[in-house]
């Protein structure tokens, strides 16, 4: 029993597209939305944490003023 190339192609495309659809995307972590305690739990390097805290404080002052 032989399969036509068109049938083999359809089966192959069906398998490949089914896998890509089933794959779930990993959501990005929004560091600006995390609380101070959650940020401390991430164990970020000190320079990254201070830069992030500086950005958060400047955004907070813009929203308040």
Buried (B, 14 or more C-beta within 10 A) or exposed (E): EEEEEEEEEEEEEEEEEEEEEEEEEEEEEEBEEBEEEEBEEEEBEEEEBEEBEEEBEEEEEEEEE
